[in-house]
Amino acid sequence: MPRKVTKSLIRKIAADRKYNSVLVQKLINKSMLNGKKLAAEKMVYGALETAAKKLKSEDPLEVFETALRNISPNFEVKSRRVGGANYQIPFPIQGHRQEHFAFMWLVQCARARKGMPYEQRLAAEIVDAVNQTGNAFKKKEDTHRMAEANRAFAHFARS
């Protein structure tokens, strides 16, 4: 008997006020602590403007989209048990999961930096992501390296 087909559970998120961008709104939502959306909004907008200023760019939204593209992973590894052994099997990542990982890594790495306000930490992480350095970019590279190292087990994904 076929399984029941479910509707897509992905929420529709309204665009933010300033840049009219869904991506910026998602970053605001991920950055928010204790339901304080206005505080998160203020910090994210400040971080985007600071990052654009540091990179001498006119458009903060363009800088942010470049940073996201640079830290979005294309592959991930999942554990699968085959014949009594666990293998790390590389799988390609689809669109919204790529975004999810990119946002989570960006926010995590910004929070992990110490010694300055969150707004400056987020701006520094965005600048590093654009320049393909920093911890968020390193996480993407590590994920890709793991997938590449376990490419020999990719045939288990089809079983």
Protein Blocks (a to p, Z undefined) as FASTA:
>chain_A
ZZdddddfbdcddddfklopaklmmmmmmmpgghiaklmmmmmmmmmmmmmmmnopablm
lmmmmmmmmmmcfbdcddddeehiacdddddddfklmmmmmmmmmmmmmmmpghiafklm
mmmmmmmmmnogajklmmmmmmmmmmmmmmmmmmmmmZZ
